[in-house]
Amino acid sequence: IEQVWRESANTEQSAELTDFLTSLEGVTLTAMSVTSTQATLKITTTRDINISADWLGKLFREIMTERELVLDEMSSLVFEIDGKTATAKFTLSPVSLRHLLSLWLAPHPVGQSAEMLVTAGTSPQTRTGEGSTSSRVPEKSSVDLVYAASQKNFRSVNQMLDDLARANRRATNYVQTATYHDRYAQKMVDLPYENVDPDLLESAAKIASNLRALASSLRGVAMTVDTEEQTITYQTQYDPGWGAVSPWGVVGGKMPSYQVQSNLAQVRTRQAQAISEGAAEREKIWNLIDQERARIKIEMASRYGAEFVESK
């Protein structure tokens, strides 16, 4: 919240901002989905809120940015203040809702992720008990369970990738976008794996690994850009000018002037180059992901039928 604090330092809002922060009690977000997802953000304090609604919006957006969670819908929140409560209502898009839910990574109910099973070379549906495995082929009566579980996994993985592809195209906050990639990679390997086709689990683990590589690339770009920003320098030279005066008036002179020399252009060039190189690297990784998506789609369609890979 440093930026908001600096903006308020020389205004009457400074005292109100301090009072608000020291009396903050809690923040809750409620979302209800019918035809669309209507969200209500409520902030409660122990004392009446004196800070203006505009400053409250600035403060909340800055906090969300520091927490690496910036949703499009939250960029223009309008708070209504009533005593000790401030409320903002807005509509969440499905993509933003999924980004928001990616903050919560529940542990796998069995305590072992699909990624660990793939690494160990163990198929989930062949596990028959603690510490034992079997190569028994599922009975015919379990075919429907395998189909349903596998299709759900396939659709979930592809939905996550579609969301991330959109976020990656419009990425300006590289650290935030990297966080999304890491969280989605973890959610991908933590999807329920019971009865899921082992080839799908292996594919998801491979894609998750690529997503983590994308996150590393995004953080690398952010670090390079920030480091370069610290190297900007300015050198100012002031020439006071001069004037020669005769009994008949000014006969000559030179006006005062400033000369500013900076390496700003060179720094911006290096920053642009880092961004460009990072984009090229991420494009290669996305191509690998797209190839894997296409491969597993063809394989699943061949194994279970075309309707298996059709969108909802």
C-alpha positions in Angstrom: 0.0 0.0 0.0 3.1 2.3 -0.3 1.8 4.0 -3.4 -1.6 4.9 -1.8 0.2 6.1 1.3 2.5 8.4 -0.7 -0.5 9.9 -2.6 -2.3 10.6 0.7 0.7 11.9 2.6 0.0 15.6 1.8 -3.8 15.4 2.0 -6.4 15.4 4.7 -7.0 11.8 3.9 -3.7 10.7 5.6 -5.2 10.6 9.1 -8.4 8.9 7.8 -6.3 6.3 6.1 -4.4 5.6 9.2 -7.6 5.3 11.2 -9.1 3.0 8.7 -6.1 0.6 8.6 -5.9 0.4 12.4 -9.6 -0.3 12.8 -9.9 -2.9 10.0 -11.8 -6.0 11.2 -12.4 -8.2 8.2 -13.0 -8.6 4.4 -15.5 -11.0 3.0 -16.4 -11.8 -0.6 -19.7 -13.5 -1.4 -20.5 -14.8 -4.9 -23.8 -16.2 -6.1 -24.2 -17.7 -9.5 -27.5 -18.0 -11.3 -27.4 -16.8 -14.9 -24.3 -14.8 -14.0 -22.1 -14.6 -11.0 -23.0 -11.6 -8.7 -20.3 -10.8 -6.2 -20.5 -8.7 -3.0 -17.3 -7.4 -1.4 -17.8 -6.3 2.2 -15.2 -4.5 4.4 -15.9 -4.1 8.2 -14.1 -2.0 10.8 -14.4 -1.5 14.5 -15.0 2.3 14.1 -17.0 4.3 11.6 -15.2 4.6 8.2 -14.1 8.2 7.5 -12.0 7.5 4.4 -13.7 8.4 1.2 -15.1 5.8 -1.2 -12.5 6.8 -3.9 -9.5 6.4 -1.5 -10.9 3.1 -0.3 -11.1 1.8 -3.9 -7.5 2.9 -4.5 -6.3 1.2 -1.3 -8.1 -2.1 -2.1 -6.8 -2.2 -5.6 -3.2 -1.6 -4.3 -3.6 -4.4 -1.8 -4.9 -6.8 -4.4 -2.0 -5.9 -6.7 0.5 -6.6 -3.9 -1.2 -10.0 -3.4 -0.8 -10.7 -7.1 -4.5 -10.9 -7.8 -5.9 -8.3 -10.1 -9.2 -9.0 -11.8 -10.6 -6.8 -14.5 -13.9 -6.4 -12.6 -12.0 -5.0 -9.5 -10.3 -2.2 -11.4 -13.4 0.0 -11.2 -15.0 -1.0 -7.8 -17.4 1.6 -6.4 -17.8 1.3 -2.6 -20.8 2.4 -0.6 -20.0 3.3 3.0 -22.4 2.9 5.8 -21.0 3.4 9.3 -18.5 0.6 10.0 -19.2 -1.2 6.7 -18.1 -0.6 3.1 -19.8 -2.6 0.3 -19.1 -3.0 -3.4 -21.2 -5.1 -5.8 -20.0 -6.3 -9.2 -20.4 -9.1 -11.7 -17.7 -11.8 -12.0 -16.9 -13.3 -15.4 -16.5 -17.1 -15.4 -12.7 -16.6 -16.1 -12.3 -14.2 -13.2 -14.2 -16.5 -10.9 -11.9 -19.4 -11.8 -8.8 -17.2 -11.3 -10.2 -16.2 -7.9 -10.8 -19.9 -6.9 -7.3 -20.7 -8.0 -6.2 -19.0 -4.7 -7.5 -21.9 -2.8 -5.6 -25.2 -3.4 -7.2 -27.9 -1.3 -5.1 -30.9 -0.5 -5.9 -34.0 -2.4 -8.5 -36.1 -0.3 -6.3 -39.3 -0.6 -3.1 -37.4 0.2 -1.3 -38.4 -3.0 -1.5 -36.4 -6.2 -2.0 -37.8 -9.7 1.5 -36.3 -10.5 3.1 -38.5 -7.9 1.3 -41.6 -9.2 2.4 -40.9 -12.7 6.0 -40.4 -11.5 5.8 -43.7 -9.7 4.4 -45.4 -12.8 1.3 -46.5 -11.0 -2.2 -46.4 -12.6 -4.9 -45.2 -10.2 -7.5 -47.7 -11.3 -5.1 -50.6 -10.6 -4.6 -49.7 -6.9 -6.3 -52.4 -4.9 -5.3 -51.5 -1.4 -2.7 -49.9 0.8 0.8 -50.9 -0.4 -0.4 -53.2 -3.1 -1.2 -53.0 -6.8 -2.8 -55.1 -9.5 -2.8 -55.2 -13.2 -6.4 -56.4 -13.3 -8.3 -54.8 -16.2 -11.4 -52.9 -14.9 -14.5 -55.0 -15.2 -17.0 -54.2 -17.9 -19.3 -52.7 -15.4 -16.7 -50.0 -14.5 -16.3 -48.8 -18.1 -18.9 -46.0 -17.6 -17.1 -44.8 -14.5 -13.8 -44.6 -16.4 -15.4 -42.8 -19.3 -17.1 -40.2 -17.0 -14.1 -39.6 -14.8 -11.7 -39.3 -17.7 -14.0 -37.0 -19.7 -14.4 -34.7 -16.7 -10.6 -34.6 -16.2 -10.0 -33.9 -19.9 -12.5 -31.0 -19.9 -11.1 -29.5 -16.7 -7.5 -29.5 -18.0 -8.6 -27.9 -21.2 -10.7 -25.2 -19.5 -7.7 -24.2 -17.3 -5.5 -24.0 -20.4 -8.0 -21.8 -22.2 -8.2 -19.4 -19.2 -4.4 -19.2 -19.0 -4.0 -18.6 -22.7 -6.3 -15.6 -22.5 -4.4 -14.3 -19.4 -1.0 -14.8 -21.1 -2.1 -12.8 -24.2 -2.9 -9.7 -22.3 -0.3 -10.1 -19.6 1.3 -6.8 -18.3 1.8 -7.8 -14.7 4.2 -10.7 -15.2 4.5 -11.7 -11.6 0.7 -12.0 -11.2 0.4 -14.0 -14.4 3.2 -16.3 -13.2 1.3 -16.9 -10.0 -1.8 -17.9 -12.1 0.3 -20.4 -14.0 1.8 -22.0 -10.9 -1.6 -22.2 -9.2 -3.3 -23.8 -12.2 -0.4 -26.2 -12.6 -1.0 -27.4 -9.1 -4.8 -27.6 -9.5 -4.3 -29.6 -12.6 -2.3 -32.3 -11.0 -4.6 -32.3 -7.9 -7.7 -33.0 -9.9 -9.5 -36.2 -8.8 -7.8 -39.2 -10.4 -10.0 -42.1 -9.4 -11.0 -44.1 -12.5 -9.2 -41.5 -14.8 -7.4 -42.9 -17.8 -3.6 -43.1 -16.8 -2.6 -41.5 -20.2 -4.7 -38.4 -19.3 -2.9 -38.2 -15.9 0.5 -38.4 -17.6 -0.5 -35.8 -20.1 -1.7 -33.4 -17.4 1.5 -33.9 -15.4 3.5 -33.0 -18.5 1.5 -29.9 -19.2 1.7 -28.8 -15.6 5.5 -29.0 -15.8 5.4 -26.7 -18.9 3.1 -24.3 -17.0 5.7 -24.0 -14.2 8.3 -23.3 -16.9 6.1 -20.5 -18.2 5.8 -19.1 -14.6 9.6 -19.1 -14.3 9.9 -17.3 -17.6 7.4 -14.6 -16.6 9.1 -14.0 -13.3 12.5 -13.8 -15.1 11.2 -11.1 -17.3 9.7 -9.1 -14.4 13.0 -9.3 -12.5 15.0 -8.2 -15.6 12.7 -5.2 -16.3 12.8 -4.1 -12.6 16.6 -4.4 -12.4 17.0 -2.4 -15.6 14.7 0.3 -14.2 17.1 0.8 -11.3 19.9 1.7 -13.8 18.2 4.8 -15.2 20.3 7.9 -14.6 19.9 11.7 -15.3 22.6 14.3 -15.6 21.5 17.9 -15.7 23.7 20.8 -16.8 22.6 24.4 -16.3 24.0 27.3 -18.3 23.0 30.7 -16.7 23.7 32.6 -19.9 25.2 36.0 -20.1 24.5 39.6 -21.2 26.7 42.6 -22.1 25.3 46.1 -21.4 26.5 49.4 -22.8 25.3 52.9 -22.0 23.0 52.6 -25.0 21.4 49.3 -23.8 22.0 45.5 -24.2 24.4 44.8 -27.0 24.6 41.0 -26.7 23.8 38.0 -24.6 22.8 34.4 -24.3 19.6 33.0 -22.7 19.9 30.5 -19.8 19.5 26.9 -20.8 19.3 23.3 -19.4 20.9 20.2 -20.9 19.7 16.8 -19.6 21.5 13.6 -20.5 20.0 10.3 -19.6 20.4 6.6 -20.5 16.6 6.2 -20.4 16.4 5.3 -24.1 19.0 2.6 -23.8 17.4 1.1 -20.7 14.0 1.1 -22.4 15.6 -0.7 -25.4 17.1 -3.4 -23.1 13.8 -3.8 -21.3 11.9 -4.2 -24.6 14.5 -6.8 -25.7 14.0 -8.8 -22.4 10.2 -8.7 -22.9 10.5 -9.8 -26.5 12.9 -12.6 -25.7 10.7 -13.8 -22.9 7.7 -13.7 -25.2 9.6 -15.9 -27.8 10.5 -18.4 -25.0 7.0 -18.6 -23.8 5.7 -19.0 -27.3 7.8 -22.1 -27.7 6.5 -23.6 -24.4 2.9 -22.8 -25.5 3.6 -24.6 -28.8 4.6 -27.7 -26.8 1.5 -27.5 -24.7 -0.7 -27.1 -27.8 1.0 -30.1 -29.4 0.3 -32.2 -26.3 -3.3 -31.0 -26.2 -3.8 -32.1 -29.8 -2.0 -35.4 -29.3 -4.1 -36.4 -26.2 -7.3 -35.2 -27.9 -6.7 -37.5 -30.9 -5.8 -40.4 -28.6 -8.9 -40.0 -26.4 -11.2 -39.6 -29.4 -9.7 -42.8 -30.9 -10.1 -44.7 -27.6 -13.5 -43.4 -26.4 -15.2 -41.9 -29.5 -15.4 -38.4 -30.9 -18.1 -37.3 -28.4 -15.6 -37.7 -25.6 -13.6 -34.7 -26.7 -16.5 -32.5 -27.7 -17.0 -29.3 -25.7 -19.9 -29.0 -23.3 
